[in-house]
Amino acid sequence: MREPGPRELFFVPLGGSGEIGMNLNLYGHDGRWLMIDCGITFEQEDGVTHVLMPNVRFAHKRRKQLEALVITHAHEDHLGAVVHLWDQLQCPVYATPFAAAVLRRKIGEADIEGDLDLRIIDCSTSLELGPFTLEFVDVTHSTVESQAILVGTPVGTVLHTGDFKLDPDPLVGPATDLAALGKAADRNIVAAISDSTNATKDVSSRSEAELRDALVQRLERVKTGRIAVACFSSNIARIDTFIRMAAHLERHPVLLGRSLRRMVGCARETEYLSESETEIEVRDFGYLPPSKLMLICTGTQGEPGSAMDRISRDDHRDISFERGDLVLFSSKIIPGNEDGVQRLHSQLRSRSVEVVSEKEEFVHVSGHPGRPELRRVYQLAQPASIVPVHGEERHMTAHAELATEMGLPSVVPFNGAVVQLVPGPPKIIDKVEHGRTRVPGRESGRRPPSGKKRRRS
């Protein structure tokens, strides 16, 4: 493949196009390259969850021309591969304080060669990286400090939305900066490279504040049994809701799961969460009356060997559920995980536990934009074209159809596609090496040996 010239701007996704997860995007201009995000995905095989990351050989061959890796937010599918792939890239890594805190903890757990060059930047800041001028824009998502990026070059600017939604009351962190997106219209926005996850939906995503009110009303109805709530560990606003709710219900919160405790630690370090005076350790779960407990945990996707999976099989050392307890899954069922989630719910119900999920009640809101939100952003920023990413082919195709409805040209890329953005309109001009590799030594889901339960008082 030829390198981009001084009058050209290329976009090359190596992950996250045609799939949900493993996001990695490259921009090329005048012989230089910029990488945005470097994430992982998961694959189930014979009861084992394998952790996968993108093949970055294309970027590795150009690491001397690679200005930096920039992280949009602290989700595993956007930063989970950084510590494993950085030795092949050897470039500066820029992240906001919360994402940097997450990366530092991952660095401490991983065995990597050399010292990762991690540079912390403020939200809504700007950055000069070779021929690229980056302007960061606050957007709301299902974790804190999510950023859209205006990637500027002498030949045009790209709006890289990252993952976002338009939530007027996100509870933790700022709302999407619509004023900044409106000002972007004054720039030459040649393309919007944008989130497609909910592009098939004709409604906007609901607000986190609206959900909090609904969850309070639902959990107030539980008078005697234990309450267990499960959510994604990076959803700081949701975790804040549950910690506040535990206090409101005069229950002690119990945090279960390494990833959850890691994220809560990062949120407290960066002052998005405060310490809970009533929080107790997992080992003390069995010493309090059921009506005084609220378990906050991960394991929403039925991952074999996860804490929630072991609890459902009565195979956890410290925790068990009984008749009259409630388990509420405040999460989306990720496509591909349906069988595992159904198995988990069935195991819990077989123990006479009440199970509530998004299928039965309003217990979750998405962090991604529906078609009305996408349309609003494009009306504000006025991009000349749309390039859908971050979605399966059906999501990206629906996104391209929305672009057509708005009179905007679009192209649906695939991992490894070389998309020429300038001169436009966008078109695929080549393809490069891409693929998936397993994270060395990282697989989960093997059933641990059973331990004796703590005697209950």
C-alpha positions as CSV (number, residue, x, y, z in Angstrom):
1,M,0.0,0.0,0.0
2,R,1.3,3.5,-0.8
3,E,1.6,6.1,2.0
4,P,-0.8,9.1,2.1
5,G,0.5,12.2,0.4
6,P,0.3,15.8,1.5
7,R,-3.1,16.3,-0.2
8,E,-4.6,13.1,1.1
9,L,-6.2,11.9,4.3
10,F,-6.7,8.2,4.9
11,F,-8.7,6.2,7.5
12,V,-7.8,2.6,8.2
13,P,-9.8,0.6,10.8
14,L,-7.9,-2.5,12.1
15,G,-10.7,-3.4,14.5
16,G,-14.3,-2.4,15.4
17,S,-15.7,-2.3,11.8
18,G,-18.1,-5.1,11.2
19,E,-18.0,-6.1,14.8
20,I,-18.7,-4.7,18.3
21,G,-15.5,-4.6,20.2
22,M,-11.7,-4.5,19.5
23,N,-11.7,-0.9,18.3
24,L,-8.6,0.4,16.6
25,N,-8.5,3.2,14.1
26,L,-5.7,4.8,12.1
27,Y,-5.6,8.2,10.3
28,G,-2.9,8.9,7.8
29,H,-1.8,12.2,6.3
30,D,1.4,13.3,4.5
31,G,3.3,10.1,5.4
32,R,2.4,10.3,9.1
33,W,-0.1,8.2,11.2
34,L,-2.3,8.7,14.2
35,M,-3.9,5.8,16.1
36,I,-7.2,6.2,18.1
37,D,-8.0,3.4,20.6
38,C,-6.6,0.0,20.9
39,G,-9.2,-2.5,22.4
40,I,-10.0,-6.1,23.0
41,T,-12.9,-8.4,22.3
42,F,-13.9,-11.8,23.7
43,E,-14.6,-15.2,22.1
44,Q,-16.3,-18.2,23.7
45,E,-14.9,-21.6,23.0
46,D,-15.5,-24.9,24.9
47,G,-16.5,-23.1,28.0
48,V,-13.5,-20.8,28.0
49,T,-13.5,-17.1,27.3
50,H,-10.6,-16.1,25.1
51,V,-9.4,-12.5,25.1
52,L,-8.6,-11.2,21.6
53,M,-6.9,-8.2,20.3
54,P,-6.2,-6.7,16.8
55,N,-3.3,-7.7,14.6
56,V,-1.2,-4.5,14.4
57,R,1.5,-5.6,12.0
58,F,0.4,-2.8,9.6
59,A,1.0,-0.2,12.3
60,H,4.1,-1.9,13.6
61,K,5.8,-1.6,10.2
62,R,5.0,2.2,10.4
63,R,5.8,2.8,14.0
64,K,8.5,5.4,13.1
65,Q,5.8,7.4,11.4
66,L,3.2,6.8,14.2
67,E,2.8,10.1,16.1
68,A,0.8,8.7,19.0
69,L,-2.0,6.5,20.3
70,V,-5.0,8.4,21.7
71,I,-7.6,6.8,23.9
72,T,-11.2,8.1,23.7
73,H,-12.5,6.4,26.9
74,A,-11.8,3.7,29.4
75,H,-13.8,0.7,28.0
76,E,-12.0,-2.5,27.4
77,D,-12.9,-2.5,23.8
78,H,-11.1,0.8,23.4
79,L,-8.0,0.5,25.6
80,G,-7.8,-3.2,26.8
81,A,-5.1,-4.1,24.3
82,V,-2.8,-1.2,25.0
83,V,-0.5,-2.9,27.5
84,H,-0.2,-6.0,25.3
85,L,0.5,-4.2,22.0
86,W,2.5,-1.1,23.1
87,D,5.8,-2.9,22.7
88,Q,5.0,-3.2,18.9
89,L,4.0,0.4,18.7
90,Q,6.5,2.3,21.0
91,C,4.6,5.6,20.7
92,P,3.3,8.0,23.2
93,V,-0.2,7.1,24.6
94,Y,-2.5,10.0,25.5
95,A,-5.4,9.5,27.9
96,T,-7.6,11.5,30.2
97,P,-7.1,11.1,34.0
98,F,-9.7,8.3,34.5
99,A,-8.5,6.3,31.4
100,A,-4.9,6.8,32.5
101,A,-5.8,5.5,36.0
102,V,-7.3,2.4,34.4
103,L,-4.2,1.9,32.2
104,R,-1.8,2.3,35.2
105,R,-3.6,-0.5,37.0
106,K,-3.5,-2.7,33.9
107,I,0.2,-2.0,33.6
108,G,0.7,-3.1,37.2
109,E,-1.0,-6.4,36.4
110,A,0.7,-7.1,33.1
111,D,4.2,-8.1,32.2
112,I,5.2,-5.8,29.4
113,E,8.6,-4.9,27.9
114,G,9.8,-1.4,28.5
115,D,8.0,1.6,30.2
116,L,4.8,2.6,28.5
117,D,4.9,6.3,27.6
118,L,1.6,7.3,29.2
119,R,0.8,11.0,29.0
120,I,-2.2,12.4,30.8
121,I,-4.4,15.1,29.1
122,D,-7.4,17.1,30.3
123,C,-10.8,16.6,28.9
124,S,-11.9,19.1,26.3
125,T,-8.3,20.0,25.5
126,S,-6.3,20.4,22.3
127,L,-3.1,18.7,21.2
128,E,-0.6,19.1,18.3
129,L,0.8,15.8,17.0
130,G,2.9,16.2,13.9
131,P,0.5,17.2,11.1
132,F,-2.6,16.4,13.2
133,T,-4.3,19.0,15.4
134,L,-6.7,17.3,17.9
135,E,-9.5,19.0,19.7
136,F,-11.3,16.9,22.3
137,V,-15.0,17.3,23.0
138,D,-16.9,16.0,26.1
139,V,-19.5,13.4,25.2
140,T,-21.8,11.3,27.4
141,H,-21.3,7.6,27.4
142,S,-21.6,4.7,29.8
143,T,-18.4,5.6,31.5
144,V,-16.8,8.9,32.5
145,E,-14.5,11.3,30.5
146,S,-15.5,10.0,27.1
147,Q,-14.2,12.2,24.4
148,A,-15.1,12.9,20.7
149,I,-12.1,14.1,18.8
150,L,-11.9,16.6,16.0
151,V,-8.9,15.4,14.0
152,G,-7.6,18.3,12.0
153,T,-5.1,18.3,9.1
154,P,-4.2,20.9,6.5
155,V,-6.6,19.2,4.0
156,G,-9.6,18.8,6.3
157,T,-11.0,17.8,9.7
158,V,-12.6,14.6,10.7
159,L,-15.2,14.3,13.6
160,H,-14.3,11.0,15.3
161,T,-17.2,10.7,17.7
162,G,-16.0,7.7,19.7
163,D,-18.9,6.2,21.7
164,F,-21.5,8.7,22.8
165,K,-25.1,9.5,23.5
166,L,-27.1,12.7,24.0
167,D,-28.1,12.4,27.7
168,P,-29.3,15.7,29.2
169,D,-28.7,14.4,32.8
170,P,-25.9,11.8,32.9
171,L,-25.6,12.1,36.7
172,V,-21.8,11.7,36.7
173,G,-19.7,13.8,34.4
174,P,-20.8,16.4,31.9
175,A,-23.5,16.1,29.1
176,T,-22.4,16.0,25.5
177,D,-21.0,19.4,24.5
178,L,-23.5,20.3,21.8
179,A,-22.1,23.8,21.6
180,A,-18.7,22.5,20.7
181,L,-20.1,20.2,18.0
182,G,-22.1,23.2,16.6
183,K,-18.9,25.3,16.4
184,A,-17.2,22.4,14.5
185,A,-19.5,23.3,11.6
186,D,-17.2,26.3,11.0
187,R,-14.4,23.8,10.2
188,N,-14.1,21.8,7.0
189,I,-15.5,18.6,8.4
190,V,-14.8,16.2,5.6
191,A,-16.3,13.2,7.4
192,A,-17.8,11.9,10.6
193,I,-16.4,8.6,11.7
194,S,-19.2,7.6,14.0
195,D,-20.6,5.0,16.4
196,S,-23.1,2.7,14.8
197,T,-24.2,0.5,17.7
198,N,-27.8,1.7,17.9
199,A,-28.1,2.9,14.3
200,T,-31.0,0.4,13.8
201,K,-33.1,2.1,16.5
202,D,-35.5,4.9,15.7
203,V,-35.6,6.3,19.3
204,S,-33.0,8.1,21.3
205,S,-31.3,6.4,24.3
206,R,-33.0,7.1,27.6
207,S,-31.4,9.1,30.4
208,E,-29.3,7.7,33.3
209,A,-31.3,10.0,35.6
210,E,-34.6,8.6,34.4
211,L,-33.2,5.1,35.0
212,R,-32.1,6.0,38.6
213,D,-35.7,7.0,39.4
214,A,-37.0,3.7,38.0
215,L,-34.5,1.6,39.9
216,V,-35.2,3.3,43.2
217,Q,-38.9,2.5,42.8
218,R,-38.2,-1.1,41.8
219,L,-35.8,-1.9,44.7
220,E,-37.9,-0.2,47.3
221,R,-40.4,-3.1,46.8
222,V,-37.8,-5.6,48.2
223,K,-38.4,-5.7,52.0
224,T,-36.8,-8.9,53.3
225,G,-34.5,-10.7,50.9
226,R,-31.0,-9.9,49.7
227,I,-30.6,-7.7,46.7
228,A,-27.9,-8.3,44.1
229,V,-27.4,-5.9,41.2
230,A,-25.1,-6.6,38.3
231,C,-23.8,-4.0,35.8
232,F,-20.8,-3.3,33.7
233,S,-17.8,-2.4,35.9
234,S,-16.9,0.8,33.9
235,N,-20.4,2.3,34.3
236,I,-19.5,4.7,37.1
237,A,-22.9,6.5,37.1
238,R,-24.7,3.2,37.5
239,I,-22.4,2.1,40.3
240,D,-22.9,5.5,42.0
241,T,-26.7,4.9,41.7
242,F,-26.4,1.6,43.4
243,I,-24.1,2.8,46.2
244,R,-26.5,5.7,46.9
245,M,-29.5,3.3,46.7
246,A,-27.9,1.0,49.2
247,A,-27.7,3.9,51.7
248,H,-31.3,4.9,50.9
249,L,-32.5,1.4,51.6
250,E,-30.4,1.1,54.7
251,R,-28.4,-1.7,53.2
252,H,-24.6,-2.4,53.2
253,P,-23.1,-2.4,49.7
254,V,-20.8,-5.3,48.9
255,L,-18.5,-4.9,45.8
256,L,-17.8,-8.2,44.1
257,G,-15.5,-8.7,41.1
258,R,-11.9,-7.7,40.4
259,S,-12.8,-5.5,37.4
260,L,-15.5,-3.7,39.5
261,R,-13.2,-3.0,42.4
262,R,-10.5,-1.8,40.0
263,M,-12.9,0.6,38.3
264,V,-14.3,1.9,41.6
265,G,-10.7,2.5,42.8
266,C,-10.0,4.5,39.6
267,A,-13.2,6.5,40.0
268,R,-12.4,7.3,43.6
269,E,-8.8,8.2,42.7
270,T,-10.1,10.7,40.1
271,E,-12.9,11.9,42.4
272,Y,-15.9,10.6,40.5
273,L,-17.0,8.4,43.4
274,S,-16.6,9.0,47.1
275,E,-15.9,6.4,49.7
276,S,-18.9,4.5,51.2
277,E,-18.9,4.5,55.0
278,T,-21.3,1.4,55.0
279,E,-19.5,-0.7,52.5
280,I,-18.4,-4.2,53.8
281,E,-16.1,-6.8,52.4
282,V,-17.3,-9.9,50.5
283,R,-16.1,-12.2,53.3
284,D,-18.6,-10.6,55.7
285,F,-21.6,-11.1,53.4
286,G,-23.0,-14.0,55.4
287,Y,-22.9,-12.3,58.8
288,L,-25.6,-9.7,58.1
289,P,-29.4,-10.2,57.8
290,P,-30.5,-10.5,54.1
291,S,-32.6,-7.3,54.4
292,K,-29.4,-5.4,55.2
293,L,-27.4,-6.4,52.1
294,M,-26.9,-5.2,48.5
295,L,-24.4,-7.0,46.4
296,I,-23.0,-4.9,43.5
297,C,-21.2,-7.1,41.0
298,T,-20.2,-7.9,37.4
299,G,-20.7,-11.1,35.5
300,T,-23.8,-9.9,33.6
301,Q,-23.0,-11.9,30.4
302,G,-23.0,-15.3,31.9
303,E,-19.2,-15.7,31.6
304,P,-18.3,-19.3,32.8
305,G,-16.3,-19.1,36.0
306,S,-17.3,-15.5,36.8
307,A,-18.4,-14.7,40.3
308,M,-22.1,-14.5,39.3
309,D,-21.8,-17.8,37.5
310,R,-20.3,-19.5,40.6
311,I,-23.0,-18.0,42.9
312,S,-25.7,-19.3,40.6
313,R,-24.2,-22.8,40.9
314,D,-23.8,-22.4,44.7
315,D,-20.0,-22.7,44.1
316,H,-18.8,-19.4,45.7
317,R,-16.9,-19.5,48.9
318,D,-18.6,-16.5,50.6
319,I,-21.9,-15.9,48.9
320,S,-25.1,-17.8,48.2
321,F,-28.6,-16.9,47.2
322,E,-31.9,-18.2,48.7
323,R,-35.6,-18.0,48.0
324,G,-36.8,-14.4,48.3
325,D,-33.6,-12.9,47.1
326,L,-33.6,-10.6,44.0
327,V,-30.9,-10.5,41.3
328,L,-31.3,-7.5,39.0
329,F,-29.2,-7.3,35.8
330,S,-28.8,-3.6,34.9
331,S,-27.1,-4.3,31.6
332,K,-27.5,-5.0,28.0
333,I,-27.3,-8.6,26.7
334,I,-24.4,-8.3,24.3
335,P,-25.0,-10.0,20.9
336,G,-23.4,-13.5,21.0
337,N,-23.9,-13.9,24.7
338,E,-27.5,-14.8,24.7
339,D,-27.0,-18.5,25.5
340,G,-24.7,-17.8,28.4
341,V,-27.0,-15.2,29.8
342,Q,-30.0,-17.5,29.5
343,R,-28.1,-20.3,31.2
344,L,-27.2,-18.0,34.1
345,H,-30.7,-16.7,34.6
346,S,-32.1,-20.3,34.5
347,Q,-29.6,-21.4,37.2
348,L,-30.6,-18.5,39.4
349,R,-34.3,-19.2,39.0
350,S,-33.8,-22.9,39.7
351,R,-32.7,-21.7,43.2
352,S,-36.1,-19.8,43.6
353,V,-34.3,-16.4,43.1
354,E,-36.2,-13.6,41.4
355,V,-34.4,-12.5,38.3
356,V,-35.0,-9.2,36.6
357,S,-33.4,-8.1,33.3
358,E,-33.9,-5.6,30.5
359,K,-36.3,-8.2,28.9
360,E,-38.7,-7.9,31.8
361,E,-38.4,-4.3,33.1
362,F,-36.8,-0.9,32.6
363,V,-33.5,-1.6,34.4
364,H,-30.9,-0.4,31.8
365,V,-30.2,2.4,29.4
366,S,-27.8,2.3,26.5
367,G,-24.7,4.5,26.2
368,H,-24.9,4.7,22.4
369,P,-26.9,7.0,20.1
370,G,-30.1,6.1,18.3
371,R,-30.9,7.5,14.9
372,P,-32.4,10.8,16.3
373,E,-29.2,11.4,18.2
374,L,-27.0,10.7,15.2
375,R,-29.1,13.0,13.1
376,R,-28.9,15.8,15.6
377,V,-25.1,15.6,15.8
378,Y,-24.8,15.7,12.0
379,Q,-27.1,18.7,11.8
380,L,-24.9,20.5,14.3
381,A,-21.5,19.5,12.9
382,Q,-22.5,19.4,9.2
383,P,-20.0,16.8,8.0
384,A,-19.6,16.4,4.3
385,S,-19.8,12.6,4.6
386,I,-20.4,9.7,7.0
387,V,-18.2,6.7,7.6
388,P,-19.9,4.2,10.0
389,V,-17.8,2.2,12.5
390,H,-18.2,0.4,15.8
391,G,-20.9,-2.1,14.9
392,E,-21.8,-5.2,13.1
393,E,-22.5,-5.0,9.4
394,R,-26.2,-4.5,9.9
395,H,-25.6,-1.6,12.3
396,M,-23.2,0.1,9.9
397,T,-25.5,-0.5,6.9
398,A,-28.4,1.1,8.8
399,H,-26.1,4.0,9.7
400,A,-25.2,4.5,6.0
401,E,-28.9,4.5,5.1
402,L,-29.4,7.3,7.6
403,A,-26.6,9.2,5.8
404,T,-28.4,8.7,2.5
405,E,-31.7,10.0,4.1
406,M,-29.8,13.2,5.1
407,G,-28.3,13.6,1.6
408,L,-24.8,12.7,2.7
409,P,-22.4,10.3,0.9
410,S,-21.1,7.4,2.9
411,V,-18.9,4.3,2.7
412,V,-19.2,1.2,4.9
413,P,-15.6,0.1,5.8
414,F,-14.3,-3.3,6.9
415,N,-11.4,-4.1,9.1
416,G,-8.3,-3.5,7.0
417,A,-10.0,-1.2,4.5
418,V,-8.1,1.9,3.4
419,V,-10.7,4.7,3.1
420,Q,-9.6,7.8,1.3
421,L,-11.4,10.7,2.9
422,V,-9.6,13.5,1.0
423,P,-9.9,14.1,-1.8
424,G,-13.5,13.0,-1.3
425,P,-16.2,11.8,-1.3
426,P,-14.9,8.8,0.8
427,K,-14.0,5.6,-1.0
428,I,-12.2,2.4,-0.3
429,I,-9.0,2.4,-2.3
430,D,-7.1,-0.6,-0.8
431,K,-6.9,-3.1,2.0
432,V,-4.2,-4.0,4.4
433,E,-3.2,-6.8,6.7
434,H,-5.5,-7.2,9.8
435,G,-6.9,-9.9,12.0
436,R,-7.1,-11.2,15.6
437,T,-4.6,-12.6,18.0
438,R,-5.2,-13.9,21.5
439,V,-3.8,-12.0,24.5
440,P,-0.9,-14.2,25.7
441,G,-1.8,-16.2,28.8
442,R,-5.2,-14.5,29.2
443,E,-8.3,-16.7,29.1
444,S,-11.0,-16.9,31.7
445,G,-13.9,-19.2,32.4
446,R,-12.3,-22.3,33.8
447,R,-14.3,-23.5,36.8
448,P,-12.3,-23.0,40.0
449,P,-12.2,-25.6,42.7
450,S,-15.1,-25.5,45.1
451,G,-14.4,-23.9,48.5
452,K,-16.2,-24.4,51.7
453,K,-18.8,-21.8,52.5
454,R,-18.4,-19.5,55.4
455,R,-20.7,-20.5,58.2
456,R,-23.6,-18.2,58.5
457,S,-24.7,-16.7,61.8
